[in-house]
């Protein structure tokens, strides 16, 4: 990994989400994404390379001028729309060889920023793996107390692929799928045929054990709690959350309340935004949080919603998620 740090600044929320997505997917270690040069997110953050998007109504061009004059940043890349270039160049000395002006490709903004960021990261991180996962960097799953999985559209197949590769010596695995109750029992039977782990359809309050997979039955929410050193699954109510019962958010949010648990949580393919808020709470409580990437998701709604609020520590392909969990 590179020792350099990168800041991406844009007052466009969608462009910031593209940058968050890229850095998380590339596992780049030192970056900040902010809405302005004077954002508190950049306090005490040494910026080696700064990418500034002023393609729309950038809030204060004078801040940009002061930043370019006084900052020790090695390089500043200014993205503009073309029609505001003259004004920018009046504020920033063209003789400053640290500053590069780059016109944005409006036709495909997401891919434009991905390309620009990838080129910069490749030039900096000589030991970087260009997005390929080195699973040795990740803590083995047996080091966690709980593994949580949430999914919707495309989720049953994605979960099946994961479960089929798991070995024994696993912590309890808790799964919420947006699946009709009448199909859950049949789905559990299918999983039992492909794994040495115990597969349990959760219906009522019970203590959970290692080497066991618990799947919400579909008629009530599933929640997790801890008493002493033991973990218990609890039956929640039947009211729909985010349009769903069971809800991924309900499980994730209950887990985030357990202050001393080591948790790995993954939000997989699915429509809507269920699980995003819960994943963010888990991340803020210290959990290891993952979302499935767009390329391997049947529907990118749920992972995308989590990424947009910064809930994912890593954005990985389904194959990479399987690699981590099956270590």
TORVEXRO-188884 format. One record per residue (C-alpha): residue number from 0; residue in three letters; x, y, z. Coordinates in steps of 0.001 Angstrom, whole numbers, plus 500000, padded with zeros to 6 digits. Each point is the difference from the previous one (the first is absolute). Layout:
N
+-----+-----+--------+--------+--------+
:   n : res :     c1 :     c2 :     c3 :
+-----+-----+--------+--------+--------+
: NUM : ALA :      X :      Y :      Z :
...
+-----+-----+--------+--------+--------+
This chain:
327
+-----+-----+--------+--------+--------+
:   n : res :     c1 :     c2 :     c3 :
+-----+-----+--------+--------+--------+
:   0 : UNK : 500000 : 500000 : 500000 :
:   1 : UNK : 501067 : 503586 : 499347 :
:   2 : UNK : 501154 : 502231 : 502842 :
:   3 : UNK : 498486 : 503017 : 498261 :
:   4 : UNK : 496679 : 501525 : 501030 :
:   5 : UNK : 497292 : 501242 : 497646 :
:   6 : UNK : 497146 : 502454 : 500560 :
:   7 : UNK : 497022 : 500176 : 497644 :
:   8 : UNK : 497913 : 503165 : 500345 :
:   9 : UNK : 496655 : 500658 : 498350 :
:  10 : UNK : 496796 : 501725 : 501035 :
:  11 : UNK : 498115 : 497500 : 497825 :
:  12 : UNK : 498824 : 497130 : 502221 :
:  13 : UNK : 499806 : 497549 : 497111 :
:  14 : UNK : 503619 : 500665 : 499013 :
:  15 : UNK : 501103 : 499516 : 503606 :
:  16 : UNK : 498186 : 496666 : 500032 :
:  17 : UNK : 501944 : 498956 : 496864 :
:  18 : UNK : 503261 : 500820 : 501781 :
:  19 : UNK : 498953 : 498162 : 503194 :
:  20 : UNK : 499073 : 496976 : 497901 :
:  21 : UNK : 503320 : 500004 : 498160 :
:  22 : UNK : 502257 : 500401 : 503048 :
:  23 : UNK : 498124 : 497358 : 501982 :
:  24 : UNK : 500038 : 497573 : 497081 :
:  25 : UNK : 503727 : 500541 : 499454 :
:  26 : UNK : 500668 : 499725 : 503762 :
:  27 : UNK : 502097 : 503187 : 499789 :
:  28 : UNK : 501182 : 500676 : 503559 :
:  29 : UNK : 500365 : 503808 : 500226 :
:  30 : UNK : 497230 : 502091 : 498513 :
:  31 : UNK : 497342 : 502534 : 500919 :
:  32 : UNK : 496919 : 501043 : 498067 :
:  33 : UNK : 498614 : 503429 : 500902 :
:  34 : UNK : 497496 : 502563 : 498773 :
:  35 : UNK : 502324 : 503004 : 500326 :
:  36 : UNK : 503619 : 500940 : 500463 :
:  37 : UNK : 499247 : 501267 : 503498 :
:  38 : UNK : 498066 : 496892 : 501050 :
:  39 : UNK : 500709 : 498775 : 503517 :
:  40 : UNK : 500513 : 496569 : 498458 :
:  41 : UNK : 503335 : 501305 : 498716 :
:  42 : UNK : 501194 : 501323 : 503369 :
:  43 : UNK : 503390 : 498525 : 500904 :
:  44 : UNK : 500024 : 498003 : 496761 :
:  45 : UNK : 503229 : 500397 : 498058 :
:  46 : UNK : 499050 : 500279 : 496323 :
:  47 : UNK : 502616 : 498804 : 497525 :
:  48 : UNK : 497708 : 500000 : 496964 :
:  49 : UNK : 496775 : 501985 : 499770 :
:  50 : UNK : 497265 : 499544 : 497396 :
:  51 : UNK : 497535 : 502899 : 499948 :
:  52 : UNK : 496766 : 499868 : 498026 :
:  53 : UNK : 498774 : 503527 : 499161 :
:  54 : UNK : 497967 : 498986 : 496972 :
:  55 : UNK : 496870 : 501525 : 501524 :
:  56 : UNK : 499439 : 502784 : 502513 :
:  57 : UNK : 503092 : 499556 : 502125 :
:  58 : UNK : 499257 : 501836 : 503241 :
:  59 : UNK : 503040 : 502252 : 500272 :
:  60 : UNK : 502648 : 500430 : 497323 :
:  61 : UNK : 502017 : 502250 : 502330 :
:  62 : UNK : 500454 : 497028 : 502325 :
:  63 : UNK : 501392 : 498138 : 497012 :
:  64 : UNK : 502464 : 502824 : 499339 :
:  65 : UNK : 501213 : 500020 : 503592 :
:  66 : UNK : 500263 : 496230 : 500024 :
:  67 : UNK : 502172 : 499965 : 496878 :
:  68 : UNK : 502259 : 502749 : 501370 :
:  69 : UNK : 500611 : 498751 : 503505 :
:  70 : UNK : 499598 : 496263 : 499836 :
:  71 : UNK : 502961 : 497608 : 499818 :
:  72 : UNK : 498029 : 497576 : 497876 :
:  73 : UNK : 502161 : 498330 : 497360 :
:  74 : UNK : 497360 : 500229 : 497290 :
:  75 : UNK : 496565 : 501592 : 499591 :
:  76 : UNK : 497689 : 498767 : 497265 :
:  77 : UNK : 497156 : 502411 : 499283 :
:  78 : UNK : 496995 : 498572 : 498159 :
:  79 : UNK : 497987 : 502641 : 498165 :
:  80 : UNK : 497096 : 500211 : 497580 :
:  81 : UNK : 501816 : 501946 : 497283 :
:  82 : UNK : 497939 : 503163 : 500229 :
:  83 : UNK : 501494 : 500990 : 503384 :
:  84 : UNK : 503644 : 499348 : 499097 :
:  85 : UNK : 500923 : 503653 : 499386 :
:  86 : UNK : 498792 : 501045 : 503433 :
:  87 : UNK : 501866 : 497154 : 501673 :
:  88 : UNK : 503246 : 500804 : 498223 :
:  89 : UNK : 499733 : 503633 : 501077 :
:  90 : UNK : 499986 : 498839 : 503613 :
:  91 : UNK : 502629 : 497303 : 499713 :
:  92 : UNK : 503369 : 500755 : 498484 :
:  93 : UNK : 500529 : 498061 : 496795 :
:  94 : UNK : 503678 : 499976 : 500868 :
:  95 : UNK : 499347 : 497743 : 502961 :
:  96 : UNK : 501055 : 496655 : 498563 :
:  97 : UNK : 498263 : 498207 : 502872 :
:  98 : UNK : 496609 : 500913 : 498540 :
:  99 : UNK : 498442 : 497987 : 497175 :
: 100 : UNK : 496737 : 501082 : 498359 :
: 101 : UNK : 497771 : 497208 : 498728 :
: 102 : UNK : 496624 : 500456 : 498284 :
: 103 : UNK : 497304 : 497620 : 501202 :
: 104 : UNK : 498374 : 497527 : 497642 :
: 105 : UNK : 496346 : 500830 : 500682 :
: 106 : UNK : 498747 : 497066 : 497927 :
: 107 : UNK : 501199 : 497450 : 502543 :
: 108 : UNK : 501057 : 501736 : 503199 :
: 109 : UNK : 500280 : 496847 : 502104 :
: 110 : UNK : 502361 : 498246 : 497601 :
: 111 : UNK : 501935 : 503224 : 499475 :
: 112 : UNK : 500808 : 500300 : 503705 :
: 113 : UNK : 500744 : 496285 : 500305 :
: 114 : UNK : 502514 : 500302 : 497159 :
: 115 : UNK : 501643 : 503115 : 501475 :
: 116 : UNK : 500258 : 498483 : 503473 :
: 117 : UNK : 501252 : 496679 : 498693 :
: 118 : UNK : 502746 : 501682 : 497978 :
: 119 : UNK : 501124 : 501987 : 503034 :
: 120 : UNK : 499923 : 497023 : 502367 :
: 121 : UNK : 501921 : 497841 : 497518 :
: 122 : UNK : 502690 : 502655 : 499691 :
: 123 : UNK : 500343 : 500246 : 503794 :
: 124 : UNK : 499545 : 496498 : 501304 :
: 125 : UNK : 502759 : 497969 : 498425 :
: 126 : UNK : 499173 : 497088 : 502291 :
: 127 : UNK : 496235 : 500378 : 499626 :
: 128 : UNK : 498112 : 497027 : 498618 :
: 129 : UNK : 497795 : 501993 : 497592 :
: 130 : UNK : 496835 : 498981 : 501806 :
: 131 : UNK : 500830 : 496323 : 500423 :
: 132 : UNK : 499476 : 498800 : 503534 :
: 133 : UNK : 502873 : 498657 : 502023 :
: 134 : UNK : 498032 : 498017 : 502561 :
: 135 : UNK : 503051 : 499865 : 502271 :
: 136 : UNK : 499217 : 503624 : 500917 :
: 137 : UNK : 496697 : 498963 : 501602 :
: 138 : UNK : 499308 : 498484 : 503390 :
: 139 : UNK : 498878 : 496343 : 499746 :
: 140 : UNK : 496257 : 499548 : 500633 :
: 141 : UNK : 500609 : 497812 : 503073 :
: 142 : UNK : 501382 : 503099 : 501746 :
: 143 : UNK : 496510 : 501546 : 499965 :
: 144 : UNK : 497209 : 499317 : 502484 :
: 145 : UNK : 497242 : 500374 : 497400 :
: 146 : UNK : 499617 : 500089 : 496236 :
: 147 : UNK : 496950 : 501839 : 498660 :
: 148 : UNK : 498714 : 499812 : 496415 :
: 149 : UNK : 497122 : 501941 : 498471 :
: 150 : UNK : 498625 : 499813 : 496466 :
: 151 : UNK : 496946 : 500327 : 497799 :
: 152 : UNK : 499667 : 499543 : 496223 :
: 153 : UNK : 502680 : 497548 : 498888 :
: 154 : UNK : 500826 : 499320 : 503637 :
: 155 : UNK : 498927 : 496357 : 500299 :
: 156 : UNK : 502432 : 498973 : 497269 :
: 157 : UNK : 502804 : 502228 : 501322 :
: 158 : UNK : 499574 : 498618 : 503529 :
: 159 : UNK : 499893 : 496456 : 498641 :
: 160 : UNK : 503350 : 500555 : 498268 :
: 161 : UNK : 501505 : 501334 : 503225 :
: 162 : UNK : 498645 : 497244 : 502240 :
: 163 : UNK : 501128 : 497292 : 497592 :
: 164 : UNK : 503646 : 501021 : 500481 :
: 165 : UNK : 500072 : 500340 : 503789 :
: 166 : UNK : 502040 : 497690 : 502189 :
: 167 : UNK : 499433 : 498984 : 503607 :
: 168 : UNK : 501356 : 501991 : 502942 :
: 169 : UNK : 497765 : 502962 : 499154 :
: 170 : UNK : 498283 : 502475 : 502333 :
: 171 : UNK : 496181 : 500159 : 499909 :
: 172 : UNK : 498723 : 501310 : 496658 :
: 173 : UNK : 496761 : 502006 : 500012 :
: 174 : UNK : 498194 : 500592 : 496715 :
: 175 : UNK : 497041 : 502161 : 499021 :
: 176 : UNK : 498583 : 499533 : 496502 :
: 177 : UNK : 496965 : 501716 : 498529 :
: 178 : UNK : 498260 : 496698 : 499407 :
: 179 : UNK : 496412 : 498879 : 500455 :
: 180 : UNK : 499532 : 497801 : 503118 :
: 181 : UNK : 498754 : 497049 : 497970 :
: 182 : UNK : 503287 : 499854 : 498065 :
: 183 : UNK : 502424 : 500335 : 502924 :
: 184 : UNK : 499644 : 496421 : 501250 :
: 185 : UNK : 500648 : 498577 : 496535 :
: 186 : UNK : 502993 : 502330 : 499593 :
: 187 : UNK : 501486 : 498805 : 503303 :
: 188 : UNK : 499707 : 496406 : 498816 :
: 189 : UNK : 501952 : 500891 : 496860 :
: 190 : UNK : 502776 : 501559 : 502090 :
: 191 : UNK : 500235 : 496942 : 502245 :
: 192 : UNK : 501021 : 497946 : 496968 :
: 193 : UNK : 503023 : 502189 : 499185 :
: 194 : UNK : 501561 : 500824 : 503374 :
: 195 : UNK : 501394 : 498133 : 503031 :
: 196 : UNK : 498636 : 502793 : 502197 :
: 197 : UNK : 496670 : 499721 : 501784 :
: 198 : UNK : 497221 : 501950 : 498235 :
: 199 : UNK : 497168 : 501244 : 502213 :
: 200 : UNK : 496816 : 501827 : 499017 :
: 201 : UNK : 499556 : 502519 : 502794 :
: 202 : UNK : 496492 : 500124 : 501436 :
: 203 : UNK : 500206 : 500558 : 503764 :
: 204 : UNK : 502405 : 501380 : 502618 :
: 205 : UNK : 503107 : 497828 : 500251 :
: 206 : UNK : 503659 : 499959 : 500995 :
: 207 : UNK : 502335 : 499823 : 497011 :
: 208 : UNK : 503078 : 497846 : 499493 :
: 209 : UNK : 503114 : 499913 : 497798 :
: 210 : UNK : 499949 : 498007 : 496757 :
: 211 : UNK : 496331 : 500879 : 499579 :
: 212 : UNK : 498118 : 502063 : 497421 :
: 213 : UNK : 496785 : 501736 : 501098 :
: 214 : UNK : 497583 : 501255 : 497360 :
: 215 : UNK : 497040 : 502250 : 500867 :
: 216 : UNK : 496813 : 498046 : 499364 :
: 217 : UNK : 498267 : 502833 : 498186 :
: 218 : UNK : 497000 : 500683 : 502232 :
: 219 : UNK : 501721 : 502101 : 502705 :
: 220 : UNK : 503102 : 502127 : 500377 :
: 221 : UNK : 503138 : 498352 : 501388 :
: 222 : UNK : 502064 : 501817 : 502633 :
: 223 : UNK : 503217 : 499128 : 501828 :
: 224 : UNK : 500921 : 500710 : 503632 :
: 225 : UNK : 502682 : 498974 : 502466 :
: 226 : UNK : 499726 : 498876 : 503616 :
: 227 : UNK : 503303 : 499357 : 501711 :
: 228 : UNK : 502102 : 498163 : 497430 :
: 229 : UNK : 497016 : 498460 : 498185 :
: 230 : UNK : 498199 : 501302 : 496929 :
: 231 : UNK : 496256 : 499605 : 499510 :
: 232 : UNK : 497678 : 500431 : 497054 :
: 233 : UNK : 496730 : 501724 : 500821 :
: 234 : UNK : 496741 : 500079 : 498123 :
: 235 : UNK : 499014 : 503519 : 498985 :
: 236 : UNK : 496634 : 501334 : 498912 :
: 237 : UNK : 498327 : 499662 : 496598 :
: 238 : UNK : 499891 : 503667 : 498982 :
: 239 : UNK : 501770 : 500707 : 496716 :
: 240 : UNK : 503221 : 502012 : 500107 :
: 241 : UNK : 501146 : 501507 : 496705 :
: 242 : UNK : 497122 : 498055 : 498499 :
: 243 : UNK : 501269 : 496641 : 501249 :
: 244 : UNK : 499507 : 497443 : 502740 :
: 245 : UNK : 502465 : 498629 : 500870 :
: 246 : UNK : 502179 : 503074 : 499564 :
: 247 : UNK : 503789 : 500007 : 499701 :
: 248 : UNK : 500080 : 503333 : 501823 :
: 249 : UNK : 498284 : 498507 : 503049 :
: 250 : UNK : 502657 : 497290 : 500340 :
: 251 : UNK : 502914 : 502335 : 499280 :
: 252 : UNK : 498783 : 502718 : 502371 :
: 253 : UNK : 499462 : 497518 : 502832 :
: 254 : UNK : 503554 : 498695 : 499503 :
: 255 : UNK : 501414 : 503534 : 500063 :
: 256 : UNK : 498711 : 500375 : 503571 :
: 257 : UNK : 502272 : 497206 : 501244 :
: 258 : UNK : 502995 : 502085 : 501002 :
: 259 : UNK : 502625 : 497267 : 500432 :
: 260 : UNK : 499250 : 497702 : 497031 :
: 261 : UNK : 502409 : 499383 : 497135 :
: 262 : UNK : 497740 : 500039 : 496962 :
: 263 : UNK : 500431 : 499498 : 496280 :
: 264 : UNK : 496952 : 501225 : 498057 :
: 265 : UNK : 499396 : 499831 : 496252 :
: 266 : UNK : 497193 : 501621 : 498019 :
: 267 : UNK : 499473 : 498103 : 496769 :
: 268 : UNK : 498025 : 500466 : 496809 :
: 269 : UNK : 496480 : 501363 : 500340 :
: 270 : UNK : 497430 : 502608 : 499057 :
: 271 : UNK : 499320 : 503027 : 502186 :
: 272 : UNK : 501975 : 501250 : 502991 :
: 273 : UNK : 499260 : 497522 : 502797 :
: 274 : UNK : 503139 : 499326 : 502047 :
: 275 : UNK : 501877 : 503186 : 499077 :
: 276 : UNK : 499297 : 501883 : 503236 :
: 277 : UNK : 500643 : 496921 : 502092 :
: 278 : UNK : 503302 : 499347 : 498235 :
: 279 : UNK : 501036 : 503578 : 500664 :
: 280 : UNK : 499226 : 499614 : 503712 :
: 281 : UNK : 502038 : 496803 : 500049 :
: 282 : UNK : 502935 : 501729 : 498312 :
: 283 : UNK : 499837 : 502852 : 502515 :
: 284 : UNK : 499976 : 497469 : 502842 :
: 285 : UNK : 503205 : 498393 : 498695 :
: 286 : UNK : 498671 : 497133 : 497889 :
: 287 : UNK : 501713 : 498813 : 496815 :
: 288 : UNK : 497481 : 501005 : 497307 :
: 289 : UNK : 499826 : 498850 : 496379 :
: 290 : UNK : 497728 : 500653 : 497054 :
: 291 : UNK : 499831 : 497970 : 496818 :
: 292 : UNK : 501216 : 501882 : 496933 :
: 293 : UNK : 497812 : 501043 : 497099 :
: 294 : UNK : 501539 : 497619 : 497485 :
: 295 : UNK : 499007 : 496855 : 501900 :
: 296 : UNK : 496691 : 501261 : 501429 :
: 297 : UNK : 496801 : 499006 : 498247 :
: 298 : UNK : 498491 : 503243 : 501310 :
: 299 : UNK : 502291 : 502703 : 501421 :
: 300 : UNK : 497425 : 501914 : 502077 :
: 301 : UNK : 500826 : 498872 : 503530 :
: 302 : UNK : 503808 : 500016 : 499676 :
: 303 : UNK : 499894 : 503358 : 498205 :
: 304 : UNK : 497835 : 501557 : 502737 :
: 305 : UNK : 502547 : 498875 : 502598 :
: 306 : UNK : 502953 : 501281 : 497990 :
: 307 : UNK : 498402 : 503411 : 499523 :
: 308 : UNK : 499897 : 500565 : 503772 :
: 309 : UNK : 503503 : 498622 : 500554 :
: 310 : UNK : 498886 : 496816 : 501749 :
: 311 : UNK : 502394 : 497628 : 498221 :
: 312 : UNK : 503607 : 499516 : 501017 :
: 313 : UNK : 500479 : 497825 : 496915 :
: 314 : UNK : 498118 : 499590 : 496722 :
: 315 : UNK : 500717 : 496516 : 498687 :
: 316 : UNK : 498880 : 497581 : 497329 :
: 317 : UNK : 498018 : 496963 : 501058 :
: 318 : UNK : 503086 : 497886 : 499281 :
: 319 : UNK : 502095 : 502164 : 502332 :
: 320 : UNK : 497388 : 499773 : 502753 :
: 321 : UNK : 500028 : 496208 : 499639 :
: 322 : UNK : 503811 : 500039 : 500156 :
: 323 : UNK : 499983 : 501941 : 503284 :
: 324 : UNK : 497325 : 497900 : 501678 :
: 325 : UNK : 501458 : 496679 : 498923 :
: 326 : UNK : 503553 : 500699 : 501246 :
+-----+-----+--------+--------+--------+
